[in-house]
Amino acid sequence: MSSNLVSTQIADEAFSVTPSDSLNNNFSYLFVGTGGNIAFVPEGGSTTVTLNNVPTGSFVWVRTNKINSTNTTASQIVGFR
């Protein structure tokens, strides 16, 4: 049995993301305009996770507390809440 997970959440707000190692960026999911790595702290977590080689034009379905500037090479990131 295959499982295809699709978010049914509609965003009320969208923000241009400026990665920061000190500021919280709480988002429900992300859009990556220019591909690369995304380093983030998941909602409810305290450890940074890095997604490597996220392709251009991808949606990343993660809830975040922070999008770190260290190790984030992707750009034109949009965060949705």
Secondary structure by P-SEA (a helix, b strand, c coil): cbbbbbbcccccccccccccccbbbbbcbbbbccccbbbbbcccccbbbbbcccccccccccccccccccccccccbbbcc
